[in-house]
C-alpha cells in the first residue's frame, strides 16, 4: 500500500496568506489554489522534496532546499510558483516534512525579500514553528 502524504498549513502561514489576500488578492488566489491542489494531488505533493523540481519554469512550481537549515539537520524546503514569478509577484512558501508521519507543514508565505538569514524575524519564526513540531534532526 503506498504511503499517502498530507499537507497542513500552520497558523502563522495562514495569517501570512491572509495578509497576501489583503495586499494582493490575485496572488493570494493563485497561492490558495496551489495549496488546495497540493492537498488533493498526491503526485504534486510527492514533488515537494525533489530538489530542483520544476527548475527553469519546467513545472508549475519550483522546489528547492533551504540549504543552511538542511545542513543544520532541519527538513526545511521552499517553493515558488512560476505563474506568479512571470507576473513579477515573487512569493515563497516555506515548508517542512516530517517523514515519520508523512506530513508536510507550510510554515510561512513570504515575499522574496525574505532572505533566509538567521537574523530575520521571519526566519526565527519559522525555526520556532519547526522546532515546536518535534521533527527529529537528521544528518
Secondary structure, 3 states (H helix, E strand, C coil): CCCCCEEEECHHHHHHHHHHHHHCHHHHHHHHHHHHHHHHCHHHHHHHHCCCCCHHHCCCEEEEECHHHHHCCCCEEEEEEHHHHHCCCCEEEEEEEECCCCEEEEEEEEECCCCCCCCCHHHHHHHHHHHHHCCCCCC
